Amino acid sequence: MELVGEIFTSGFVGVGVFMLLNAWEQPAGLCAAASGISGHMGARLLFVLERAAEAKLKGYLGEDA
């Protein structure tokens, strides 16, 4: 299930960046490269934020990490 979530997150971020750069009339190669990079980094950022939130919640709830 986590894989499916990462695929949709990467796709959503990648398409969003592509559409944004395309609307600014940037070259197609730049749009494609930036969308791939941002799609990958968007999924990684979500993973990092998820781990940070888990650690913070465990601290509040008094559970051992």
All heavy atoms as TSV, in Angstrom:
chain	resi	resn	atom	element	x	y	z
A	1	MET	N	N	0.830	-1.194	0.000
A	1	MET	CA	C	0.000	0.000	0.000
A	1	MET	C	C	0.874	1.257	0.000
A	1	MET	O	O	0.521	2.248	-0.605
A	1	MET	CB	C	-0.915	-0.046	1.229
A	1	MET	CG	C	-2.056	0.886	1.138
A	1	MET	SD	S	-3.070	0.403	-0.262
A	1	MET	CE	C	-4.186	1.736	-0.289
A	2	GLU	N	N	1.999	1.171	0.710
A	2	GLU	CA	C	2.907	2.322	0.753
A	2	GLU	C	C	3.463	2.623	-0.637
A	2	GLU	O	O	3.622	3.794	-1.010
A	2	GLU	CB	C	4.047	2.033	1.721
A	2	GLU	CG	C	4.932	3.227	1.984
A	2	GLU	CD	C	5.948	2.964	3.080
A	2	GLU	OE1	O	5.682	2.135	3.979
A	2	GLU	OE2	O	7.013	3.590	3.028
A	3	LEU	N	N	3.735	1.581	-1.416
A	3	LEU	CA	C	4.243	1.765	-2.781
A	3	LEU	C	C	3.226	2.518	-3.638
A	3	LEU	O	O	3.587	3.443	-4.369
A	3	LEU	CB	C	4.565	0.414	-3.405
A	3	LEU	CG	C	4.985	0.448	-4.879
A	3	LEU	CD1	C	6.306	1.197	-5.032
A	3	LEU	CD2	C	5.099	-0.956	-5.422
A	4	VAL	N	N	1.972	2.149	-3.525
A	4	VAL	CA	C	0.922	2.812	-4.300
A	4	VAL	C	C	0.831	4.288	-3.910
A	4	VAL	O	O	0.715	5.166	-4.768
A	4	VAL	CB	C	-0.437	2.106	-4.102
A	4	VAL	CG1	C	-1.563	2.883	-4.757
A	4	VAL	CG2	C	-0.378	0.691	-4.640
A	5	GLY	N	N	0.929	4.573	-2.617
A	5	GLY	CA	C	0.905	5.955	-2.159
A	5	GLY	C	C	2.066	6.763	-2.702
A	5	GLY	O	O	1.902	7.915	-3.114
A	6	GLU	N	N	3.251	6.165	-2.718
A	6	GLU	CA	C	4.425	6.863	-3.252
A	6	GLU	C	C	4.301	7.091	-4.746
A	6	GLU	O	O	4.708	8.138	-5.256
A	6	GLU	CB	C	5.702	6.086	-2.937
A	6	GLU	CG	C	6.132	6.222	-1.502
A	6	GLU	CD	C	7.577	5.806	-1.284
A	6	GLU	OE1	O	8.393	5.956	-2.216
A	6	GLU	OE2	O	7.866	5.341	-0.178
A	7	ILE	N	N	3.739	6.142	-5.461
A	7	ILE	CA	C	3.554	6.304	-6.909
A	7	ILE	C	C	2.608	7.462	-7.198
A	7	ILE	O	O	2.893	8.319	-8.051
A	7	ILE	CB	C	3.043	4.997	-7.545
A	7	ILE	CG1	C	4.152	3.952	-7.546
A	7	ILE	CG2	C	2.531	5.238	-8.966
A	7	ILE	CD1	C	3.699	2.566	-7.950
A	8	PHE	N	N	1.494	7.520	-6.488
A	8	PHE	CA	C	0.550	8.602	-6.720
A	8	PHE	C	C	1.115	9.950	-6.295
A	8	PHE	O	O	0.914	10.957	-6.970
A	8	PHE	CB	C	-0.786	8.331	-6.008
A	8	PHE	CG	C	-1.659	7.373	-6.756
A	8	PHE	CD1	C	-1.887	6.103	-6.261
A	8	PHE	CD2	C	-2.240	7.728	-7.957
A	8	PHE	CE1	C	-2.688	5.202	-6.947
A	8	PHE	CE2	C	-3.041	6.839	-8.661
A	8	PHE	CZ	C	-3.260	5.575	-8.157
A	9	THR	N	N	1.854	9.986	-5.199
A	9	THR	CA	C	2.478	11.232	-4.751
A	9	THR	C	C	3.493	11.716	-5.779
A	9	THR	O	O	3.485	12.894	-6.165
A	9	THR	CB	C	3.169	11.031	-3.397
A	9	THR	OG1	O	2.205	10.606	-2.442
A	9	THR	CG2	C	3.824	12.311	-2.926
A	10	SER	N	N	4.354	10.829	-6.229
A	10	SER	CA	C	5.355	11.196	-7.231
A	10	SER	C	C	4.698	11.679	-8.517
A	10	SER	O	O	5.121	12.675	-9.101
A	10	SER	CB	C	6.254	10.002	-7.545
A	10	SER	OG	O	6.977	9.621	-6.413
A	11	GLY	N	N	3.690	10.975	-8.940
A	11	GLY	CA	C	2.990	11.366	-10.163
A	11	GLY	C	C	2.312	12.716	-10.041
A	11	GLY	O	O	2.401	13.559	-10.941
A	12	PHE	N	N	1.663	12.955	-8.927
A	12	PHE	CA	C	0.961	14.220	-8.713
A	12	PHE	C	C	1.933	15.390	-8.694
A	12	PHE	O	O	1.728	16.402	-9.361
A	12	PHE	CB	C	0.170	14.153	-7.395
A	12	PHE	CG	C	-0.587	15.407	-7.098
A	12	PHE	CD1	C	-1.757	15.695	-7.771
A	12	PHE	CD2	C	-0.127	16.303	-6.150
A	12	PHE	CE1	C	-2.464	16.856	-7.507
A	12	PHE	CE2	C	-0.818	17.462	-5.865
A	12	PHE	CZ	C	-1.993	17.746	-6.555
A	13	VAL	N	N	3.016	15.255	-7.937
A	13	VAL	CA	C	4.012	16.327	-7.860
A	13	VAL	C	C	4.676	16.536	-9.213
A	13	VAL	O	O	4.842	17.681	-9.663
A	13	VAL	CB	C	5.056	16.025	-6.766
A	13	VAL	CG1	C	6.191	17.029	-6.809
A	13	VAL	CG2	C	4.407	16.028	-5.398
A	14	GLY	N	N	5.038	15.461	-9.884
A	14	GLY	CA	C	5.683	15.564	-11.197
A	14	GLY	C	C	4.805	16.249	-12.235
A	14	GLY	O	O	5.254	17.135	-12.959
A	15	VAL	N	N	3.548	15.858	-12.300
A	15	VAL	CA	C	2.627	16.482	-13.256
A	15	VAL	C	C	2.400	17.952	-12.903
A	15	VAL	O	O	2.360	18.808	-13.793
A	15	VAL	CB	C	1.286	15.709	-13.308
A	15	VAL	CG1	C	0.227	16.487	-14.063
A	15	VAL	CG2	C	1.493	14.359	-13.964
A	16	GLY	N	N	2.296	18.243	-11.613
A	16	GLY	CA	C	2.111	19.633	-11.191
A	16	GLY	C	C	3.271	20.516	-11.610
A	16	GLY	O	O	3.075	21.622	-12.132
A	17	VAL	N	N	4.481	20.038	-11.407
A	17	VAL	CA	C	5.672	20.813	-11.798
A	17	VAL	C	C	5.731	20.947	-13.320
A	17	VAL	O	O	6.026	22.026	-13.845
A	17	VAL	CB	C	6.954	20.173	-11.234
A	17	VAL	CG1	C	8.198	20.791	-11.850
A	17	VAL	CG2	C	6.983	20.332	-9.728
A	18	PHE	N	N	5.431	19.875	-14.033
A	18	PHE	CA	C	5.435	19.948	-15.496
A	18	PHE	C	C	4.441	20.996	-15.983
A	18	PHE	O	O	4.770	21.825	-16.840
A	18	PHE	CB	C	5.102	18.591	-16.111
A	18	PHE	CG	C	5.178	18.598	-17.609
A	18	PHE	CD1	C	6.379	18.321	-18.244
A	18	PHE	CD2	C	4.079	18.891	-18.381
A	18	PHE	CE1	C	6.468	18.334	-19.626
A	18	PHE	CE2	C	4.154	18.913	-19.754
A	18	PHE	CZ	C	5.350	18.629	-20.387
A	19	MET	N	N	3.238	20.977	-15.435
A	19	MET	CA	C	2.216	21.937	-15.864
A	19	MET	C	C	2.620	23.372	-15.524
A	19	MET	O	O	2.385	24.286	-16.322
A	19	MET	CB	C	0.873	21.580	-15.233
A	19	MET	CG	C	0.290	20.295	-15.771
A	19	MET	SD	S	-1.205	19.771	-14.927
A	19	MET	CE	C	-2.321	21.075	-15.388
A	20	LEU	N	N	3.219	23.565	-14.365
A	20	LEU	CA	C	3.651	24.899	-13.956
A	20	LEU	C	C	4.726	25.437	-14.900
A	20	LEU	O	O	4.623	26.566	-15.402
A	20	LEU	CB	C	4.176	24.859	-12.524
A	20	LEU	CG	C	4.680	26.171	-11.951
A	20	LEU	CD1	C	3.512	27.138	-11.757
A	20	LEU	CD2	C	5.390	25.931	-10.644
A	21	LEU	N	N	5.756	24.639	-15.156
A	21	LEU	CA	C	6.824	25.090	-16.044
A	21	LEU	C	C	6.336	25.244	-17.481
A	21	LEU	O	O	6.777	26.148	-18.199
A	21	LEU	CB	C	8.014	24.127	-15.977
A	21	LEU	CG	C	8.783	24.135	-14.660
A	21	LEU	CD1	C	9.873	23.085	-14.692
A	21	LEU	CD2	C	9.358	25.506	-14.364
A	22	ASN	N	N	5.441	24.380	-17.913
A	22	ASN	CA	C	4.888	24.484	-19.255
A	22	ASN	C	C	4.060	25.762	-19.403
A	22	ASN	O	O	4.104	26.414	-20.443
A	22	ASN	CB	C	4.045	23.249	-19.576
A	22	ASN	CG	C	3.711	23.150	-21.044
A	22	ASN	OD1	O	4.506	23.518	-21.879
A	22	ASN	ND2	N	2.531	22.630	-21.333
A	23	ALA	N	N	3.332	26.134	-18.364
A	23	ALA	CA	C	2.549	27.374	-18.390
A	23	ALA	C	C	3.462	28.589	-18.463
A	23	ALA	O	O	3.083	29.616	-19.029
A	23	ALA	CB	C	1.655	27.459	-17.160
A	24	TRP	N	N	4.666	28.481	-17.919
A	24	TRP	CA	C	5.649	29.568	-17.993
A	24	TRP	C	C	6.453	29.504	-19.282
A	24	TRP	O	O	7.450	30.203	-19.430
A	24	TRP	CB	C	6.578	29.524	-16.794
A	24	TRP	CG	C	5.950	29.940	-15.505
A	24	TRP	CD1	C	4.789	30.628	-15.333
A	24	TRP	CD2	C	6.457	29.692	-14.201
A	24	TRP	NE1	N	4.534	30.824	-14.010
A	24	TRP	CE2	C	5.550	30.259	-13.284
A	24	TRP	CE3	C	7.581	29.046	-13.714
A	24	TRP	CZ2	C	5.737	30.202	-11.907
A	24	TRP	CZ3	C	7.766	28.992	-12.346
A	24	TRP	CH2	C	6.861	29.565	-11.455
A	25	GLU	N	N	6.021	28.612	-20.205
A	25	GLU	CA	C	6.610	28.457	-21.530
A	25	GLU	C	C	8.101	28.117	-21.491
A	25	GLU	O	O	8.905	28.647	-22.248
A	25	GLU	CB	C	6.350	29.711	-22.374
A	25	GLU	CG	C	4.872	29.968	-22.569
A	25	GLU	CD	C	4.585	31.240	-23.348
A	25	GLU	OE1	O	5.531	31.960	-23.732
A	25	GLU	OE2	O	3.395	31.505	-23.562
A	26	GLN	N	N	8.451	27.207	-20.606
A	26	GLN	CA	C	9.828	26.715	-20.518
A	26	GLN	C	C	10.019	25.609	-21.549
A	26	GLN	O	O	9.055	24.990	-21.993
A	26	GLN	CB	C	10.103	26.187	-19.108
A	26	GLN	CG	C	10.011	27.237	-18.031
A	26	GLN	CD	C	11.001	28.357	-18.235
A	26	GLN	OE1	O	12.180	28.122	-18.478
A	26	GLN	NE2	N	10.531	29.589	-18.155
A	27	PRO	N	N	11.261	25.325	-21.940
A	27	PRO	CA	C	11.511	24.243	-22.920
A	27	PRO	C	C	10.997	22.894	-22.410
A	27	PRO	O	O	11.022	22.610	-21.202
A	27	PRO	CB	C	13.039	24.219	-23.046
A	27	PRO	CG	C	13.508	25.538	-22.549
A	27	PRO	CD	C	12.494	26.003	-21.546
A	28	ALA	N	N	10.543	22.070	-23.341
A	28	ALA	CA	C	9.966	20.771	-22.979
A	28	ALA	C	C	10.956	19.890	-22.227
A	28	ALA	O	O	10.566	19.177	-21.294
A	28	ALA	CB	C	9.471	20.054	-24.226
A	29	GLY	N	N	12.220	19.935	-22.597
A	29	GLY	CA	C	13.230	19.128	-21.904
A	29	GLY	C	C	13.376	19.527	-20.447
A	29	GLY	O	O	13.500	18.672	-19.567
A	30	LEU	N	N	13.352	20.827	-20.190
A	30	LEU	CA	C	13.437	21.299	-18.806
A	30	LEU	C	C	12.199	20.891	-18.024
A	30	LEU	O	O	12.300	20.467	-16.873
A	30	LEU	CB	C	13.592	22.826	-18.781
A	30	LEU	CG	C	13.630	23.464	-17.405
A	30	LEU	CD1	C	14.865	23.005	-16.634
A	30	LEU	CD2	C	13.606	24.970	-17.518
A	31	CYS	N	N	11.031	20.993	-18.640
A	31	CYS	CA	C	9.785	20.580	-17.975
A	31	CYS	C	C	9.835	19.104	-17.596
A	31	CYS	O	O	9.461	18.729	-16.480
A	31	CYS	CB	C	8.586	20.832	-18.884
A	31	CYS	SG	S	8.236	22.544	-19.245
A	32	ALA	N	N	10.305	18.278	-18.527
A	32	ALA	CA	C	10.372	16.837	-18.273
A	32	ALA	C	C	11.382	16.505	-17.186
A	32	ALA	O	O	11.091	15.716	-16.275
A	32	ALA	CB	C	10.721	16.101	-19.566
A	33	ALA	N	N	12.569	17.112	-17.260
A	33	ALA	CA	C	13.601	16.831	-16.258
A	33	ALA	C	C	13.164	17.297	-14.871
A	33	ALA	O	O	13.300	16.563	-13.889
A	33	ALA	CB	C	14.910	17.509	-16.650
A	34	ALA	N	N	12.629	18.488	-14.784
A	34	ALA	CA	C	12.197	19.029	-13.487
A	34	ALA	C	C	11.040	18.221	-12.911
A	34	ALA	O	O	10.964	18.024	-11.693
A	34	ALA	CB	C	11.800	20.492	-13.636
A	35	SER	N	N	10.143	17.733	-13.767
A	35	SER	CA	C	9.023	16.948	-13.254
A	35	SER	C	C	9.497	15.609	-12.698
A	35	SER	O	O	9.002	15.150	-11.666
A	35	SER	CB	C	7.962	16.736	-14.331
A	35	SER	OG	O	8.436	15.913	-15.356
A	36	GLY	N	N	10.464	14.993	-13.337
A	36	GLY	CA	C	11.009	13.731	-12.823
A	36	GLY	C	C	11.728	13.917	-11.501
A	36	GLY	O	O	11.534	13.156	-10.552
A	37	ILE	N	N	12.554	14.950	-11.440
A	37	ILE	CA	C	13.303	15.223	-10.204
A	37	ILE	C	C	12.350	15.576	-9.066
A	37	ILE	O	O	12.469	15.058	-7.958
A	37	ILE	CB	C	14.319	16.353	-10.436
A	37	ILE	CG1	C	15.406	15.879	-11.389
A	37	ILE	CG2	C	14.916	16.836	-9.129
A	37	ILE	CD1	C	16.280	17.001	-11.934
A	38	SER	N	N	11.397	16.446	-9.339
A	38	SER	CA	C	10.475	16.860	-8.282
A	38	SER	C	C	9.564	15.720	-7.845
A	38	SER	O	O	9.209	15.624	-6.668
A	38	SER	CB	C	9.647	18.062	-8.736
A	38	SER	OG	O	8.821	17.711	-9.823
A	39	GLY	N	N	9.186	14.861	-8.772
A	39	GLY	CA	C	8.372	13.700	-8.407
A	39	GLY	C	C	9.109	12.793	-7.442
A	39	GLY	O	O	8.553	12.344	-6.434
A	40	HIS	N	N	10.378	12.544	-7.729
A	40	HIS	CA	C	11.186	11.706	-6.840
A	40	HIS	C	C	11.387	12.394	-5.491
A	40	HIS	O	O	11.217	11.770	-4.438
A	40	HIS	CB	C	12.532	11.410	-7.486
A	40	HIS	CG	C	13.475	10.689	-6.573
A	40	HIS	ND1	N	13.286	9.375	-6.218
A	40	HIS	CD2	C	14.584	11.103	-5.927
A	40	HIS	CE1	C	14.253	9.009	-5.396
A	40	HIS	NE2	N	15.063	10.051	-5.197
A	41	MET	N	N	11.743	13.646	-5.510
A	41	MET	CA	C	12.023	14.366	-4.266
A	41	MET	C	C	10.748	14.588	-3.451
A	41	MET	O	O	10.803	14.622	-2.231
A	41	MET	CB	C	12.711	15.698	-4.562
A	41	MET	CG	C	14.092	15.532	-5.171
A	41	MET	SD	S	15.187	14.416	-4.249
A	41	MET	CE	C	15.392	15.341	-2.752
A	42	GLY	N	N	9.617	14.737	-4.112
A	42	GLY	CA	C	8.346	14.902	-3.392
A	42	GLY	C	C	8.023	13.670	-2.559
A	42	GLY	O	O	7.591	13.776	-1.411
A	43	ALA	N	N	8.239	12.506	-3.127
A	43	ALA	CA	C	7.990	11.265	-2.386
A	43	ALA	C	C	8.974	11.124	-1.230
A	43	ALA	O	O	8.614	10.699	-0.134
A	43	ALA	CB	C	8.086	10.066	-3.317
A	44	ARG	N	N	10.228	11.471	-1.455
A	44	ARG	CA	C	11.247	11.395	-0.384
A	44	ARG	C	C	10.921	12.381	0.734
A	44	ARG	O	O	11.059	12.049	1.904
A	44	ARG	CB	C	12.644	11.698	-0.934
A	44	ARG	CG	C	13.183	10.700	-1.918
A	44	ARG	CD	C	13.527	9.371	-1.257
A	44	ARG	NE	N	12.391	8.477	-1.370
A	44	ARG	CZ	C	12.112	7.459	-0.573
A	44	ARG	NH1	N	12.892	7.142	0.406
A	44	ARG	NH2	N	11.048	6.735	-0.748
A	45	LEU	N	N	10.504	13.598	0.378
A	45	LEU	CA	C	10.156	14.592	1.388
A	45	LEU	C	C	8.973	14.113	2.222
A	45	LEU	O	O	8.967	14.262	3.446
A	45	LEU	CB	C	9.831	15.933	0.737
A	45	LEU	CG	C	9.405	17.045	1.688
A	45	LEU	CD1	C	10.522	17.375	2.675
A	45	LEU	CD2	C	9.004	18.282	0.910
A	46	LEU	N	N	7.996	13.516	1.580
A	46	LEU	CA	C	6.843	12.989	2.308
A	46	LEU	C	C	7.285	11.908	3.289
A	46	LEU	O	O	6.808	11.860	4.432
A	46	LEU	CB	C	5.819	12.429	1.322
A	46	LEU	CG	C	4.496	11.964	1.912
A	46	LEU	CD1	C	3.780	13.128	2.584
A	46	LEU	CD2	C	3.626	11.369	0.836
A	47	PHE	N	N	8.213	11.055	2.887
A	47	PHE	CA	C	8.737	10.005	3.755
A	47	PHE	C	C	9.434	10.608	4.973
A	47	PHE	O	O	9.219	10.176	6.104
A	47	PHE	CB	C	9.713	9.122	2.965
A	47	PHE	CG	C	10.367	8.050	3.776
A	47	PHE	CD1	C	9.672	6.921	4.161
A	47	PHE	CD2	C	11.696	8.167	4.167
A	47	PHE	CE1	C	10.277	5.922	4.914
A	47	PHE	CE2	C	12.313	7.183	4.914
A	47	PHE	CZ	C	11.603	6.061	5.286
A	48	VAL	N	N	10.257	11.639	4.754
A	48	VAL	CA	C	10.978	12.291	5.850
A	48	VAL	C	C	9.989	12.956	6.811
A	48	VAL	O	O	10.120	12.843	8.040
A	48	VAL	CB	C	11.987	13.318	5.298
A	48	VAL	CG1	C	12.539	14.201	6.400
A	48	VAL	CG2	C	13.111	12.608	4.577
A	49	LEU	N	N	8.993	13.642	6.283
A	49	LEU	CA	C	7.996	14.302	7.133
A	49	LEU	C	C	7.178	13.287	7.933
A	49	LEU	O	O	6.835	13.533	9.094
A	49	LEU	CB	C	7.072	15.178	6.286
A	49	LEU	CG	C	7.717	16.394	5.650
A	49	LEU	CD1	C	6.709	17.108	4.738
A	49	LEU	CD2	C	8.252	17.340	6.701
A	50	GLU	N	N	6.887	12.156	7.317
A	50	GLU	CA	C	6.147	11.100	8.011
A	50	GLU	C	C	6.943	10.566	9.196
A	50	GLU	O	O	6.405	10.388	10.289
A	50	GLU	CB	C	5.842	9.977	7.031
A	50	GLU	CG	C	5.062	8.834	7.622
A	50	GLU	CD	C	4.825	7.713	6.620
A	50	GLU	OE1	O	4.880	7.969	5.403
A	50	GLU	OE2	O	4.598	6.581	7.074
A	51	ARG	N	N	8.223	10.319	8.992
A	51	ARG	CA	C	9.076	9.821	10.079
A	51	ARG	C	C	9.207	10.856	11.194
A	51	ARG	O	O	9.196	10.513	12.375
A	51	ARG	CB	C	10.468	9.436	9.558
A	51	ARG	CG	C	10.445	8.296	8.587
A	51	ARG	CD	C	9.902	7.025	9.235
A	51	ARG	NE	N	9.775	5.989	8.239
A	51	ARG	CZ	C	8.634	5.370	7.945
A	51	ARG	NH1	N	7.539	5.677	8.578
A	51	ARG	NH2	N	8.585	4.446	7.028
A	52	ALA	N	N	9.337	12.124	10.852
A	52	ALA	CA	C	9.445	13.188	11.856
A	52	ALA	C	C	8.150	13.295	12.661
A	52	ALA	O	O	8.190	13.456	13.887
A	52	ALA	CB	C	9.765	14.518	11.185
A	53	ALA	N	N	7.012	13.177	11.992
A	53	ALA	CA	C	5.729	13.242	12.687
A	53	ALA	C	C	5.564	12.050	13.631
A	53	ALA	O	O	5.064	12.202	14.751
A	53	ALA	CB	C	4.586	13.281	11.677
A	54	GLU	N	N	5.985	10.868	13.189
A	54	GLU	CA	C	5.912	9.684	14.047
A	54	GLU	C	C	6.758	9.867	15.297
A	54	GLU	O	O	6.319	9.541	16.407
A	54	GLU	CB	C	6.387	8.440	13.289
A	54	GLU	CG	C	5.396	7.883	12.319
A	54	GLU	CD	C	5.944	6.661	11.579
A	54	GLU	OE1	O	7.074	6.217	11.870
A	54	GLU	OE2	O	5.224	6.156	10.710
A	55	ALA	N	N	7.962	10.384	15.124
A	55	ALA	CA	C	8.856	10.589	16.268
A	55	ALA	C	C	8.253	11.614	17.239
A	55	ALA	O	O	8.307	11.427	18.456
A	55	ALA	CB	C	10.221	11.053	15.796
A	56	LYS	N	N	7.679	12.667	16.711
A	56	LYS	CA	C	7.079	13.700	17.559
A	56	LYS	C	C	5.879	13.134	18.320
A	56	LYS	O	O	5.717	13.391	19.512
A	56	LYS	CB	C	6.644	14.879	16.701
A	56	LYS	CG	C	6.315	16.110	17.455
A	56	LYS	CD	C	7.234	17.172	16.919
A	56	LYS	CE	C	7.095	18.436	17.668
A	56	LYS	NZ	N	8.359	18.982	18.046
A	57	LEU	N	N	5.039	12.372	17.645
A	57	LEU	CA	C	3.869	11.783	18.296
A	57	LEU	C	C	4.285	10.782	19.371
A	57	LEU	O	O	3.663	10.725	20.436
A	57	LEU	CB	C	2.961	11.107	17.275
A	57	LEU	CG	C	2.109	12.054	16.437
A	57	LEU	CD1	C	1.385	11.277	15.353
A	57	LEU	CD2	C	1.123	12.797	17.309
A	58	LYS	N	N	5.309	10.005	19.095
A	58	LYS	CA	C	5.790	9.055	20.111
A	58	LYS	C	C	6.293	9.795	21.330
A	58	LYS	O	O	6.112	9.349	22.459
A	58	LYS	CB	C	6.884	8.159	19.527
A	58	LYS	CG	C	6.360	7.091	18.616
A	58	LYS	CD	C	7.476	6.206	18.102
A	58	LYS	CE	C	6.906	5.144	17.170
A	58	LYS	NZ	N	7.970	4.270	16.656
A	59	GLY	N	N	6.917	10.951	21.128
A	59	GLY	CA	C	7.386	11.774	22.245
A	59	GLY	C	C	6.229	12.301	23.065
A	59	GLY	O	O	6.272	12.319	24.292
A	60	TYR	N	N	5.170	12.736	22.407
A	60	TYR	CA	C	3.996	13.246	23.118
A	60	TYR	C	C	3.261	12.139	23.874
A	60	TYR	O	O	2.748	12.365	24.962
A	60	TYR	CB	C	3.025	13.922	22.154
A	60	TYR	CG	C	3.465	15.272	21.679
A	60	TYR	CD1	C	3.344	15.625	20.342
A	60	TYR	CD2	C	4.004	16.231	22.553
A	60	TYR	CE1	C	3.731	16.857	19.881
A	60	TYR	CE2	C	4.403	17.468	22.099
A	60	TYR	CZ	C	4.267	17.777	20.783
A	60	TYR	OH	O	4.649	19.013	20.331
A	61	LEU	N	N	3.208	10.979	23.275
A	61	LEU	CA	C	2.459	9.867	23.885
A	61	LEU	C	C	3.286	9.100	24.894
A	61	LEU	O	O	2.773	8.235	25.592
A	61	LEU	CB	C	1.966	8.913	22.807
A	61	LEU	CG	C	0.988	9.533	21.787
A	61	LEU	CD1	C	0.673	8.541	20.699
A	61	LEU	CD2	C	-0.276	10.000	22.482
A	62	GLY	N	N	4.581	9.408	24.972
A	62	GLY	CA	C	5.441	8.759	25.961
A	62	GLY	C	C	5.857	7.364	25.591
A	62	GLY	O	O	6.291	6.605	26.433
A	63	GLU	N	N	5.769	7.015	24.314
A	63	GLU	CA	C	6.190	5.690	23.879
A	63	GLU	C	C	7.675	5.718	23.568
A	63	GLU	O	O	8.220	6.720	23.136
A	63	GLU	CB	C	5.420	5.278	22.617
A	63	GLU	CG	C	3.930	5.130	22.856
A	63	GLU	CD	C	3.189	4.795	21.578
A	63	GLU	OE1	O	3.841	4.376	20.613
A	63	GLU	OE2	O	1.966	4.934	21.565
A	64	ASP	N	N	8.330	4.587	23.761
A	64	ASP	CA	C	9.757	4.484	23.416
A	64	ASP	C	C	9.898	4.348	21.911
A	64	ASP	O	O	9.126	3.667	21.256
A	64	ASP	CB	C	10.407	3.271	24.094
A	64	ASP	CG	C	10.482	3.462	25.610
A	64	ASP	OD1	O	10.558	4.626	26.043
A	64	ASP	OD2	O	10.449	2.434	26.331
A	65	ALA	N	N	10.905	5.000	21.368
A	65	ALA	CA	C	11.128	4.971	19.918
A	65	ALA	C	C	11.720	3.646	19.492
A	65	ALA	O	O	12.355	2.962	20.197
A	65	ALA	CB	C	12.046	6.109	19.502
